[in-house]
């Protein structure tokens, strides 16, 4: 129990204490030498709080990507702080984007990460170009959705809601993701937030096209990520979004016949389950992981076994990355739940001065349309 209890306490400390990001474990402040280590290149994409550029590690020659935040603006500074702290606490998963380095200079904050071919929104358009009406093969849908779910499950196992699961936040290493072995990772933790079991959130966040009804009602839990996964699957399967703000409570995509009849029964069933309007009937990430079609049954069982035996599990995670096995004992769960409640009200001290609330400044980002990213 000691290891997991310590892990929960460390995670709460990283997320919950007033801090400047430069004080995070393993973080490198943006000295002139650090800034010179990475040669910035062409613009790859643009999001609500940051731009993504090519960069090269001058010491190794490796081509990477760097996310650049404007730290003179509160939302940019807070998004950077949250993304780095969430990943350092819980990001050690093969299907979550890995942060390789992070640092700041006077005006900007930088997150260095692995370079991928692009995001799923662009990849889906690439694959569908000239193939209007074609249905993607089950294997392609299965691979991307199962890997994305794996990332969601990892966060949910640690009481974290992503809140912005969407095609532009899933990165793939092949633009033609039908290619066997294509890797997909869930990225962008700028809106992720702790949520203890049995509690709910009330501040809206994310992209409206992926919102379930309860998010509009401002009372929601972890399963908002599952609804968003269903929207993602629908988008991949049809090339279109299933709902908008006006139709999310009423539209029946099956009755209207907009779900391709050529989709396999497994895909149709998964769509029905994930797009369930009633959050109490919608499956959890663990429920979906036990769906044989998603190939996650063995992984979820292995993860559960590791978490229940966390005191005996050895990992190769660096000492700068917090242990991620969760303790299931009542005392540890109670301690973490109590700390998680406090984290949402925590004040964060940005490096440039003013005190602000970590979550409130970002939860108003409610884009109805997909922002312009990688062409």
Secondary structure per residue as TSV (DSSP state, phi and psi in degrees):
chain	resnum	aa	ss	phi	psi
A	1	X	-	360.0	-31.1
A	2	X	H	-57.2	-42.8
A	3	X	H	-63.0	-48.5
A	4	X	H	-71.7	-37.5
A	5	X	H	-62.4	-41.1
A	6	X	H	-64.0	-40.2
A	7	X	H	-61.5	-44.7
A	8	X	H	-62.6	-40.5
A	9	X	H	-66.2	-41.8
A	10	X	H	-63.5	-43.3
A	11	X	H	-61.8	-44.0
A	12	X	H	-63.5	-36.3
A	13	X	H	-66.5	-43.8
A	14	X	H	-63.7	-43.8
A	15	X	H	-81.4	-29.5
A	16	X	H	-100.1	-19.3
A	17	X	S	-82.4	153.5
A	18	X	-	-70.0	124.6
A	19	X	-	-151.2	159.3
A	20	X	-	-99.2	137.9
A	21	X	G	-56.1	-29.1
A	22	X	G	-60.5	-17.1
A	23	X	G	-90.6	-0.1
A	24	X	S	-65.3	146.3
A	25	X	T	-57.5	129.2
A	26	X	T	80.2	-1.9
A	27	X	-	-81.0	147.4
A	28	X	-	-113.4	119.6
A	29	X	-	-66.6	147.6
A	30	X	-	-77.2	71.4
A	31	X	-	-71.4	168.2
A	32	X	H	-59.8	-38.8
A	33	X	H	-67.4	-38.3
A	34	X	H	-65.5	-43.5
A	35	X	H	-63.6	-36.2
A	36	X	H	-72.8	-18.8
A	37	X	H	-63.5	-31.4
A	38	X	E	-113.1	121.3
A	39	X	E	-91.9	113.7
A	40	X	E	-76.3	143.3
A	41	X	E	-122.9	-145.9
A	42	X	E	-65.1	154.3
A	43	X	E	-72.0	127.4
A	44	X	E	-98.2	-35.0
A	45	X	E	-169.7	171.3
A	46	X	E	-141.8	129.0
A	47	X	-	-116.7	-169.8
A	48	X	S	-65.3	-36.4
A	49	X	S	-118.5	-5.2
A	50	X	E	-155.8	161.0
A	51	X	E	-108.6	149.6
A	52	X	E	-114.0	127.5
A	53	X	E	-126.1	155.0
A	54	X	E	-65.3	149.2
A	55	X	E	-151.2	158.0
A	56	X	E	-125.5	132.6
A	57	X	E	-75.8	111.4
A	58	X	T	-66.4	-21.5
A	59	X	T	-83.2	-27.6
A	60	X	T	-116.4	-18.3
A	61	X	-	81.4	1.3
A	62	X	-	-70.3	134.1
A	63	X	E	-85.1	125.3
A	64	X	E	-129.7	-173.2
A	65	X	E	-126.9	150.1
A	66	X	E	-133.6	133.7
A	67	X	E	-97.1	123.4
A	68	X	E	-112.9	119.4
A	69	X	E	-104.9	145.8
A	70	X	E	-86.0	102.7
A	71	X	T	-82.6	-0.7
A	72	X	T	-80.7	-10.9
A	73	X	S	-107.1	137.1
A	74	X	H	-57.7	-46.4
A	75	X	H	-63.1	-39.2
A	76	X	H	-65.4	-43.6
A	77	X	H	-64.5	-42.3
A	78	X	H	-69.3	-40.3
A	79	X	H	-60.2	-42.2
A	80	X	H	-61.9	-48.0
A	81	X	H	-60.6	-45.8
A	82	X	H	-66.4	-44.0
A	83	X	H	-61.8	-44.5
A	84	X	H	-67.5	-43.1
A	85	X	H	-68.8	-39.9
A	86	X	H	-62.5	-45.5
A	87	X	H	-66.2	-41.9
A	88	X	H	-64.8	-30.4
A	89	X	H	-81.7	-38.5
A	90	X	H	-136.8	9.2
A	91	X	-	-86.0	0.0
A	92	X	-	-77.3	79.3
A	93	X	S	-144.7	142.7
A	94	X	T	-65.1	-16.6
A	95	X	T	-115.5	23.6
A	96	X	B	-117.5	142.2
A	97	X	-	-57.6	133.5
A	98	X	-	-91.7	130.5
A	99	X	E	-90.7	121.5
A	100	X	E	-89.5	-29.5
A	101	X	E	-163.7	158.5
A	102	X	E	-151.6	140.1
A	103	X	E	-160.9	171.9
A	104	X	E	-134.1	155.2
A	105	X	-	-126.2	-164.0
A	106	X	S	-62.1	-39.1
A	107	X	S	-113.6	-16.4
A	108	X	E	-130.4	160.8
A	109	X	E	-126.4	144.2
A	110	X	E	-128.4	136.2
A	111	X	E	-120.0	115.2
A	112	X	E	-93.3	131.6
A	113	X	E	-144.0	169.5
A	114	X	-	-61.8	147.4
A	115	X	-	-92.7	130.0
A	116	X	-	-112.0	165.8
A	117	X	S	-64.4	-32.8
A	118	X	E	168.4	-175.6
A	119	X	E	-97.6	165.8
A	120	X	H	-66.8	-30.0
A	121	X	H	-59.4	-49.1
A	122	X	H	-69.4	-38.9
A	123	X	H	-64.5	-39.3
A	124	X	H	-63.7	-40.9
A	125	X	H	-65.9	-38.9
A	126	X	H	-61.5	-46.1
A	127	X	H	-67.9	-34.7
A	128	X	H	-85.6	-8.9
A	129	X	T	-55.7	120.4
A	130	X	T	75.2	9.4
A	131	X	-	-126.6	41.4
A	132	X	T	-56.1	127.9
A	133	X	T	89.6	-12.9
A	134	X	-	-70.0	145.7
A	135	X	-	-99.6	131.4
A	136	X	-	-68.3	149.0
A	137	X	-	-64.5	147.6
A	138	X	H	-52.1	-40.9
A	139	X	H	-60.1	-37.9
A	140	X	H	-68.4	-45.0
A	141	X	H	-62.6	-45.4
A	142	X	H	-60.5	-43.9
A	143	X	H	-65.0	-51.0
A	144	X	H	-68.0	-44.4
A	145	X	H	-67.0	-40.0
A	146	X	H	-67.0	-38.0
A	147	X	H	-69.4	-39.7
A	148	X	H	-64.1	-42.8
A	149	X	H	-62.2	-35.9
A	150	X	H	-60.3	-41.6
A	151	X	H	-65.2	-42.6
A	152	X	H	-61.9	-44.9
A	153	X	H	-60.0	-41.5
A	154	X	H	-60.5	-44.5
A	155	X	H	-65.5	-46.1
A	156	X	H	-63.3	-34.9
A	157	X	H	-61.3	-20.0
A	158	X	T	-112.2	23.5
A	159	X	T	59.9	39.8
A	160	X	E	-119.2	130.4
A	161	X	E	-100.5	130.4
A	162	X	-	-72.9	-49.2
A	163	X	-	72.2	3.4
A	164	X	-	-146.5	43.8
A	165	X	-	-69.5	119.0
A	166	X	S	-162.4	168.9
A	167	X	G	-60.0	-34.7
A	168	X	G	-76.6	-11.2
A	169	X	G	-104.3	9.7
A	170	X	E	-110.0	117.4
A	171	X	E	-99.6	141.0
A	172	X	E	-126.7	150.0
A	173	X	S	-92.3	-0.1
A	174	X	-	-138.0	129.0
A	175	X	S	-64.8	-33.7
A	176	X	S	-89.6	87.7
A	177	X	T	-73.4	2.2
A	178	X	T	-74.3	-14.8
A	179	X	S	-63.7	131.7
A	180	X	T	-58.8	132.6
A	181	X	T	88.7	5.3
A	182	X	-	-58.8	131.9
A	183	X	-	-95.3	138.0
A	184	X	E	-128.4	138.3
A	185	X	E	-133.1	145.3
A	186	X	E	-85.4	131.1
A	187	X	-	-124.3	-179.8
A	188	X	-	62.9	93.0
A	189	X	-	-101.1	21.1
A	190	X	T	-66.1	-21.1
A	191	X	T	-112.4	0.8
A	192	X	-	-64.3	147.5
A	193	X	E	-152.7	149.1
A	194	X	E	-68.1	145.1
A	195	X	-	-150.2	113.1
A	196	X	-	-73.2	152.9
A	197	X	T	-57.3	136.4
A	198	X	T	86.4	-4.8
A	199	X	-	-107.1	174.8
A	200	X	-	-143.7	162.5
A	201	X	B	-105.2	155.3
A	202	X	-	-127.5	-8.7
A	203	X	S	-98.5	128.5
A	204	X	-	-73.5	148.7
A	205	X	-	-162.2	152.5
A	206	X	E	109.0	-153.7
A	207	X	E	-116.2	121.4
A	208	X	G	-57.1	-33.7
A	209	X	G	-62.8	-16.0
A	210	X	G	-107.2	5.7
A	211	X	-	-81.5	135.7
A	212	X	-	-82.6	168.8
A	213	X	H	-56.1	-39.1
A	214	X	H	-67.9	-21.8
A	215	X	H	-73.3	-36.5
A	216	X	H	-63.9	-30.8
A	217	X	T	-81.2	-5.5
A	218	X	T	62.2	41.8
A	219	X	-	-153.4	99.4
A	220	X	B	-147.8	166.1
A	221	X	-	-131.2	-163.6
A	222	X	T	-57.6	-28.1
A	223	X	T	-72.9	-0.9
A	224	X	H	-61.9	-32.1
A	225	X	H	-66.9	-30.9
A	226	X	H	-72.4	-41.4
A	227	X	H	-60.1	-44.5
A	228	X	H	-60.8	-37.0
A	229	X	H	-62.4	-38.3
A	230	X	H	-64.6	-41.3
A	231	X	H	-61.9	-41.5
A	232	X	H	-60.5	-45.2
A	233	X	H	-62.7	-42.6
A	234	X	H	-61.8	-43.3
A	235	X	H	-62.2	-42.0
A	236	X	H	-66.9	-37.9
A	237	X	H	-76.5	-29.1
A	238	X	H	-122.0	-17.6
A	239	X	S	81.4	4.8
A	240	X	S	-133.8	162.8
A	241	X	-	-87.0	144.3
A	242	X	S	-77.2	-29.5
A	243	X	-	-140.7	164.1
A	244	X	-	-130.0	-174.2
A	245	X	T	-60.5	-31.0
A	246	X	T	-82.6	-26.2
A	247	X	T	-108.0	-5.7
A	248	X	T	-63.2	-25.9
A	249	X	T	-88.9	-16.1
A	250	X	T	-124.7	-28.4
A	251	X	-	-70.9	135.1
A	252	X	-	-113.0	99.4
A	253	X	T	-67.0	-23.0
A	254	X	T	-77.5	-44.1
A	255	X	T	-64.8	-33.3
A	256	X	T	-77.2	-12.8
A	257	X	T	77.5	20.9
A	258	X	-	-87.0	-10.0
A	259	X	S	-83.4	120.5
A	260	X	-	-55.4	129.8
A	261	X	T	-66.5	-19.6
A	262	X	T	-81.4	-6.9
A	263	X	S	-65.1	147.5
A	264	X	-	-67.3	158.3
A	265	X	H	-63.0	-31.2
A	266	X	H	-64.9	-42.3
A	267	X	H	-66.8	-43.7
A	268	X	H	-60.9	-42.0
A	269	X	H	-65.1	-39.7
A	270	X	H	-65.7	-38.8
A	271	X	H	-61.5	-44.7
A	272	X	H	-60.0	-41.7
A	273	X	H	-71.9	-45.2
A	274	X	H	-75.2	-29.7
A	275	X	T	-92.3	16.8
A	276	X	-	-59.8	126.5
A	277	X	S	-71.4	-32.9
A	278	X	S	-83.1	113.7
A	279	X	T	-62.7	-25.3
A	280	X	T	-73.3	-22.1
A	281	X	T	-97.5	-13.9
A	282	X	S	-72.2	138.7
A	283	X	-	-70.4	154.9
A	284	X	-	-82.0	171.8
A	285	X	H	-60.9	-39.0
A	286	X	H	-67.6	-37.4
A	287	X	H	-58.0	-46.8
A	288	X	H	-67.9	-34.7
A	289	X	H	-62.9	-22.7
A	290	X	T	-91.9	12.0
A	291	X	-	-84.0	115.5
A	292	X	G	-53.0	-36.8
A	293	X	G	-60.0	-28.0
A	294	X	G	-86.9	-1.3
A	295	X	T	59.1	28.3
A	296	X	-	-112.5	-1.1
A	297	X	H	-58.3	-48.3
A	298	X	H	-66.3	-40.0
A	299	X	H	-65.2	-41.9
A	300	X	H	-67.4	-37.5
A	301	X	H	-67.0	-40.2
A	302	X	H	-62.8	-41.3
A	303	X	H	-63.7	-43.0
A	304	X	H	-63.4	-39.3
A	305	X	H	-64.4	-42.3
A	306	X	H	-62.3	-41.3
A	307	X	H	-68.9	-34.5
A	308	X	H	-76.0	-18.3
A	309	X	T	-117.4	34.9
A	310	X	G	-60.6	-29.7
A	311	X	G	-68.4	-21.8
A	312	X	G	-102.5	-5.9
A	313	X	-	-85.9	131.4
A	314	X	-	-102.3	144.3
A	315	X	-	-127.6	163.7
A	316	X	-	-103.7	17.3
A	317	X	-	-69.0	140.7
A	318	X	-	-64.6	158.7
A	319	X	T	-65.5	-15.5
A	320	X	T	-82.4	-12.9
A	321	X	S	-103.0	129.5
A	322	X	-	-69.1	144.3
A	323	X	-	-57.4	142.7
A	324	X	-	-116.9	10.8
A	325	X	-	-77.2	132.6
A	326	X	-	-94.2	137.6
A	327	X	-	-86.6	126.9
A	328	X	-	-94.8	6.7
A	329	X	S	-73.5	147.6
A	330	X	H	-55.0	-41.5
A	331	X	H	-63.0	-45.6
A	332	X	H	-67.4	-41.9
A	333	X	H	-62.6	-43.4
A	334	X	H	-62.3	-40.4
A	335	X	H	-64.4	-46.5
A	336	X	H	-66.1	-41.2
A	337	X	H	-60.0	-42.0
A	338	X	H	-64.3	-41.4
A	339	X	H	-68.5	-38.3
A	340	X	H	-61.6	-37.2
A	341	X	H	-61.0	-38.9
A	342	X	H	-72.5	-31.6
A	343	X	H	-60.9	-38.7
A	344	X	T	-67.1	-18.7
A	345	X	T	-103.8	7.2
A	346	X	-	-73.4	143.4
A	347	X	E	-88.5	141.0
A	348	X	E	-116.2	134.0
A	349	X	E	-96.4	106.1
A	350	X	-	-68.9	157.1
A	351	X	T	-64.2	-24.2
A	352	X	T	-95.4	1.5
A	353	X	S	138.3	-95.0
A	354	X	-	-47.8	143.6
A	355	X	E	-81.8	140.1
A	356	X	E	-146.0	165.1
A	357	X	E	-85.6	133.6
A	358	X	T	-60.0	-43.3
A	359	X	T	-94.5	-39.4
A	360	X	T	-62.0	-35.2
A	361	X	T	-69.8	-19.3
A	362	X	T	-106.7	-19.0
A	363	X	T	-73.3	-4.7
A	364	X	T	-89.6	-0.6
A	365	X	-	-76.5	97.9
A	366	X	E	-128.1	55.4
A	367	X	E	-59.5	127.7
A	368	X	S	-79.8	-27.5
A	369	X	S	-114.5	156.8
A	370	X	-	-67.6	128.5
A	371	X	-	-66.6	159.7
A	372	X	-	-76.4	118.2
A	373	X	-	-120.3	-140.1
A	374	X	-	-59.2	125.7
A	375	X	-	-61.1	360.0
